[in-house]
């Protein structure tokens, strides 16, 4: 049996948060924020529950980590999220100075990293994290596809 890497373990936890979001009726996106191998924050979407369009998993995890660490700068932190961040979340990741971004499924329609506005390629972007895409991509994409298919049926 293959031993899971830390990266896959942190993405598995993000997937747990995505499943929990789905159970709440939210779009199933989950996030884990890590510093020096330790989880600092984890969250799933709560836009409907909180009546807050900014309550994306990434924003909630960044807010939680800022409180835990006592800083708006999360320079030694890595963020794992099940879907490519939207432009708003991409900007929040940049403003928080997150070191590395790992995401699962790409988002052709709403992504802000490798699709759409490509925020980190913008000349007005002051901090670009190292970006790693495709981590647990199939699991992340299947979860989202299943969620939206169930909404259409």
N, C-alpha and C positions, 0 to 999 in steps of 0.2 A: 504494500500500500504506500502510495506517495504521500509524503508529509506536506501539508499545505504551507505555502510561503506566508510570511506576515501580510504581504499585499493581498493575497487571496482571502486570508482570514478577515482582514478589515473590510474587504468588499462583501464577504459573506454577512458581516454585521450590517453593512449598508443595505443589503438585500433583506435582512430581517426587518429593518426599519421600513423598507418599501412595502413588504407584506403587511406590516402593522398599519401603514397608511391606507392600503387598499381595504383592510378590514374596517377602517373608519369611513370608507366611501370616498377617500381622497385618491388622486392620481398617484399610483404606486412608485414613488421616488423616495429613496433613502440615502442617507449620508453618514459618514463616520469621519471625525476629525481627530488626527493622531499627532502626538508630539513625542519624539524620542521613543517610539514603539509602544506608547501608552495611549489609550483612548481618552481624549479630553472631552469630547462631545459626540452625540449621535442624535439624529433626528430624521423624521419623515415629514412629508408634506402635511400642512395643516391649514391650507388656505380656506377651505370651506368651514372647518370647525371654528376658526378664529375670525372668519369674515375679513380676511386680510390677504390681499393679492400678493403681498411680499413674503408671506409665510411659506416660502419654498424650503425644502430640506436644508439646502446649503446655507441660506440666510439664518435659519433657526440654529444650526450647528455653530456658525460663526458667532452669533450672539451669545450662545451658551459658553463657547470656548473663551470669548473675551471676558466674561464674568469669572469663569474658573481661573483663568490665568492672570486676571487683573490688568489686561492690556488690549488695546485695539489692534495692535500689531501681533500677528501670529506667524512670525518669520521662520520659526523652526518647525512649523506644522505642515502636515500633509493632509489633503482632503480626498476622500473616496466617495464617489457618488454614482448612482446606478444609471443616470442619463446625462449626456452632455449638457453642461450648464447653459441656461438661457443668457441673453445679454446682461440682464440685471444681476444674476448670480455670478457671471464672469467678472463683472465690475466689482462686486463685493469681495470676491476672491482676490482680485488685484489690490483693492484698497486695504485689505487685511494683510497683505504681503505674504500670503500663503506660499510656501516653498514649492510644493509639488501638488499637482492635480491629477488624480487617477479617475477616469470615468469608464463606465461600461458601454452602453449603447450610444451610438451617435444619434443626433437629432437633426435630420435634414430640414425640417420645417421651422424649428424654434431654437436650434442651437446657436450659441454665441462664441464658440471656441474654434471648431474646425468647419462649421457651416455658418450660414447667415452672415452676420456682421464681422465675424472673426475678430472679436474685441482685442485680443492680445497682439494682433498685427497692426492695430491702429497707432498712428503716431502720437495720439494723445494718451495712450496707455503707459503709465509710469512704472508698472511692475508686471512682469510676465512670469507666471510660475512655470516650472518644467511640467509639460503635459504628457501624460501616458493614456492612450485610449485603448478600448477593446478589452479591458479586464472583466472577465465573466460576461462578455458581451452577449452571448446567446441567452444565458439565464435572465439577464436584465431586459433584453429585447422581448423575449417570450412573455415575461411578466406584463410588460406594457401592452403588447399586442393582445394578450388574453383579456386584459382589463378593458381595452377599448372595444374589442369584439363583443364582450358581454354587454356593453352599453348599447351597441347597435342591434343586438338580437332582441 
